[in-house]
């Protein structure tokens, strides 16, 4: 295994990295298998999708058993996926996302550091003052509720979605005024939304709330397909992963660094090998950034 950088940075295996399934599929690898593989590879934390908690319960693995698995393997639950459905149609509930109930359940059971948030839909644009103000108000409602659990909200821009670039994401965070809301900087999404490193300077709210390491090609169309099929291991694509790590550090981000990789080839690997490759390549780019 590649040795991590001297000032050890904590690594987190995002949920989809070790799930063994695609982004619309249930995990192929069990919660226990994912935790054991993550710990053996040197990760200090994992991510969990809110949908996976009821899935484990239905499989006969209760919260107490999951807590024990985390404890035995020396892992923390760090990242919770995914707060969606708040930006486009806030509705009568003031913007409270339907996905929040599942996130609440995960946080109550395991704690956490941050919740990733965004919008998958792109059929409506945040192209007016009214829409931006409503989306920002909805972000504040959700962020305030999650703040009571000590969680950051990491807003992520997807190139096909209503929150299509880092500028829109930062504008929503600033308008929300939520001190626990910041940006999720996923390497693939960052560059493929056309973002520039200087846009990481002087961000509002919690600034860079979280970073997900990966890599891939620079693409210009069919973004959703590419995002789900070509987010490669860090250092194995053409994106400037090291430059992004340096820019994040320059703006005060010290980790933990999450690794989110999920190509068809990678998710077909045995979970132990997937975890090893994810940790090794992440440590390589982190060492190169020093």
C-alpha positions in Angstrom: 0.0 0.0 0.0 1.2 3.5 -0.8 2.2 5.4 2.4 0.0 8.4 3.1 1.3 11.9 3.4 3.3 12.7 6.5 0.6 15.0 8.0 -1.9 12.2 7.8 -5.1 13.2 6.1 -8.2 11.3 7.0 -9.7 9.4 4.1 -13.4 8.5 3.7 -14.9 5.9 1.4 -18.0 7.5 -0.1 -21.0 5.2 -0.3 -20.9 4.5 -4.0 -17.1 3.8 -4.0 -17.6 0.5 -2.2 -21.2 -0.3 -2.9 -20.4 -2.5 -5.9 -23.5 -1.2 -7.7 -24.3 1.7 -10.0 -25.8 5.0 -9.0 -29.4 3.7 -9.5 -28.8 0.2 -8.1 -28.8 -1.3 -4.7 -25.3 -2.2 -3.3 -23.8 -5.5 -4.3 -21.5 -5.4 -1.2 -23.0 -5.6 2.3 -22.5 -3.0 4.9 -20.2 -5.3 6.9 -18.1 -6.1 3.8 -17.8 -2.4 3.0 -16.7 -1.5 6.5 -14.2 -4.3 6.8 -12.7 -3.5 3.4 -12.5 0.2 4.2 -10.7 -0.3 7.5 -8.2 -2.8 6.0 -7.3 -0.2 3.3 -6.7 2.5 5.8 -9.9 4.6 5.6 -10.9 6.3 8.8 -14.5 6.8 7.7 -17.3 5.8 5.3 -20.3 7.3 3.7 -23.8 6.0 3.8 -26.8 6.6 1.6 -29.9 7.3 3.6 -31.7 4.5 1.6 -29.2 2.0 2.8 -30.3 2.2 6.5 -33.8 0.7 5.8 -32.3 -1.7 3.3 -30.0 -3.1 6.1 -32.9 -3.3 8.5 -34.9 -5.2 6.0 -32.0 -7.6 5.6 -32.0 -8.2 9.3 -29.1 -6.0 10.3 -30.3 -3.5 12.9 -28.8 -0.2 14.0 -27.0 -1.7 17.0 -25.2 -4.2 14.8 -24.2 -1.5 12.3 -22.9 0.6 15.2 -20.9 -2.3 16.4 -19.4 -3.0 12.9 -18.3 0.7 12.7 -16.8 0.5 16.2 -14.9 -2.8 15.7 -13.4 -1.5 12.5 -12.4 1.9 14.0 -14.6 3.8 11.5 -16.7 6.9 11.7 -19.8 7.6 9.7 -18.7 10.9 8.0 -20.8 11.5 4.8 -24.5 11.1 4.4 -26.1 11.0 0.9 -28.3 12.7 -0.4 -30.4 15.8 0.2 -32.4 16.4 -3.0 -35.7 17.9 -4.0 -35.4 21.2 -2.2 -34.3 23.8 -4.8 -36.9 23.6 -7.5 -40.3 23.1 -5.8 -40.1 24.3 -2.2 -43.9 24.1 -1.8 -45.9 24.6 1.3 -43.4 22.9 3.6 -41.0 25.8 3.2 -38.5 23.7 1.3 -38.1 20.8 3.6 -36.8 18.0 1.4 -38.6 14.6 1.5 -35.2 13.0 1.6 -34.5 14.7 5.0 -36.4 12.1 7.0 -34.0 9.3 5.9 -31.0 11.6 6.5 -32.3 12.4 10.0 -32.6 8.7 10.8 -29.0 8.0 9.7 -27.7 11.0 11.7 -29.6 9.9 14.8 -28.2 6.4 14.6 -24.6 7.1 13.6 -23.8 10.9 13.7 -21.9 12.3 10.8 -19.9 15.2 9.6 -21.7 16.4 6.4 -24.6 15.8 4.1 -24.2 16.1 0.4 -27.0 18.2 -1.2 -28.0 19.2 -4.7 -30.6 18.7 -7.4 -30.7 16.0 -10.0 -33.4 17.7 -12.1 -32.5 20.1 -14.9 -35.9 20.7 -16.4 -36.3 24.0 -14.5 -33.5 26.6 -14.4 -32.7 28.8 -11.5 -32.8 31.7 -13.8 -34.8 34.3 -12.0 -34.5 36.3 -8.8 -37.7 34.6 -7.5 -36.4 31.0 -8.1 -33.0 31.8 -6.6 -34.5 33.4 -3.5 -36.9 30.4 -3.1 -34.2 27.9 -3.5 -31.9 29.7 -1.0 -34.7 29.9 1.5 -35.3 26.2 1.1 -31.6 25.5 1.7 -31.7 27.5 4.9 -34.7 25.5 6.2 -32.9 22.2 5.6 -29.5 23.5 6.8 -31.0 24.8 10.0 -32.6 21.5 10.8 -29.4 19.6 10.0 -27.4 22.1 12.1 -29.2 20.8 15.2 -27.4 17.5 14.6 -24.1 19.2 14.1 -24.0 18.5 10.3 -22.6 20.6 7.5 -24.5 20.8 4.2 -22.3 20.4 1.2 -24.0 21.8 -1.9 -22.9 20.1 -5.1 -23.2 21.4 -8.7 -24.0 18.9 -11.4 -23.5 20.0 -15.0 -26.9 18.7 -16.2 -28.9 20.0 -13.3 -30.6 23.2 -12.1 -27.5 23.9 -10.0 -25.3 23.6 -13.0 -22.1 25.3 -11.8 -20.2 26.4 -8.8 -21.3 30.0 -9.3 -25.0 29.1 -8.8 -24.1 26.8 -5.8 -22.1 29.6 -4.1 -24.9 32.1 -4.8 -27.4 29.8 -3.1 -25.2 29.3 -0.1 -24.6 33.1 0.2 -28.3 33.9 -0.1 -29.2 31.3 2.4 -27.1 32.8 5.1 -26.7 29.3 6.7 -23.4 29.1 8.5 -23.3 25.4 8.2 -23.8 25.4 4.4 -20.9 25.3 2.0 -19.8 23.6 -1.2 -19.1 20.0 -2.1 -16.2 20.0 -4.4 -16.2 16.8 -6.4 -13.2 16.7 -8.8 -15.2 15.4 -11.8 -18.2 17.7 -11.3 -16.0 20.7 -10.6 -14.0 20.6 -13.8 -16.9 19.3 -16.0 -19.1 22.2 -14.9 -16.4 24.5 -16.3 -15.2 25.7 -12.9 -11.9 27.4 -12.3 -9.6 27.0 -9.3 -9.9 30.7 -8.4 -13.6 30.2 -7.8 -12.6 28.4 -4.6 -11.4 31.7 -3.1 -13.5 33.6 -0.6 -16.5 31.3 -0.7 -19.5 32.1 1.5 -20.9 30.2 4.5 -18.9 27.1 5.5 -16.7 27.6 2.4 -15.5 24.2 1.1 -17.6 21.9 3.2 -16.4 18.7 1.7 -14.2 17.3 -1.1 -14.7 14.2 -3.2 -11.6 12.9 -5.0 -11.9 11.2 -8.3 -10.8 11.8 -11.9 -11.8 11.2 -15.5 -12.0 12.9 -18.9 -13.1 16.4 -19.6 -16.5 16.0 -21.3 -18.8 18.5 -23.0 -22.1 16.6 -23.4 -24.1 13.7 -22.1 -22.9 14.7 -18.6 -25.2 12.4 -16.6 -24.0 9.3 -18.5 -20.3 10.2 -18.2 -20.7 11.1 -14.5 -22.0 7.6 -13.7 -19.7 5.7 -16.0 -16.4 7.6 -16.1 -15.6 8.9 -12.7 -12.2 7.2 -12.3 -9.7 6.8 -9.5 -7.9 10.0 -8.6 -4.8 10.4 -10.8 -6.1 8.1 -13.5 -7.7 10.7 -15.7 -6.9 14.0 -17.3 -8.3 16.4 -14.6 -6.0 18.5 -12.4 -6.7 16.6 -9.1 -3.5 17.8 -7.5 -4.2 21.5 -8.4 -7.7 21.2 -6.9 -6.3 19.7 -3.6 -3.8 22.6 -3.4 -6.5 25.2 -4.1 -8.7 23.7 -1.4 -5.9 23.7 1.1 -5.0 27.3 0.2 -8.6 28.1 1.2 -8.5 26.4 4.5 -9.7 22.9 3.8 -7.8 20.3 5.8 -10.0 17.2 5.2 -11.3 14.6 5.6 -11.0 13.8 1.9 -13.7 11.5 0.5 -13.1 9.2 -2.4 -16.0 8.8 -4.8 -15.3 6.5 -7.7 -17.7 4.3 -9.6 -17.0 3.1 -13.1 -18.4 -0.2 -14.4 -14.9 -1.8 -14.2 -14.3 -0.5 -10.7 -17.6 -1.6 -9.2 -17.0 -5.1 -10.6 -13.9 -5.5 -8.4 -13.9 -7.4 -5.2 -14.7 -4.9 -2.4 -11.3 -5.4 -0.8 -9.4 -4.6 -4.0 -11.7 -1.6 -4.7 -11.0 -0.2 -1.3 -7.2 -0.7 -1.6 -7.1 1.0 -5.0 -9.2 3.9 -3.9 -7.1 4.5 -0.8 -3.8 4.1 -2.6 -4.6 6.4 -5.5 -6.0 9.0 -3.1 -2.9 8.9 -1.0 -0.8 9.3 -4.1 -2.5 12.5 -5.2 -2.5 13.9 -1.7 1.2 13.3 -1.4 1.8 14.9 -4.7 -0.1 18.0 -3.6 2.3 18.6 -0.6 
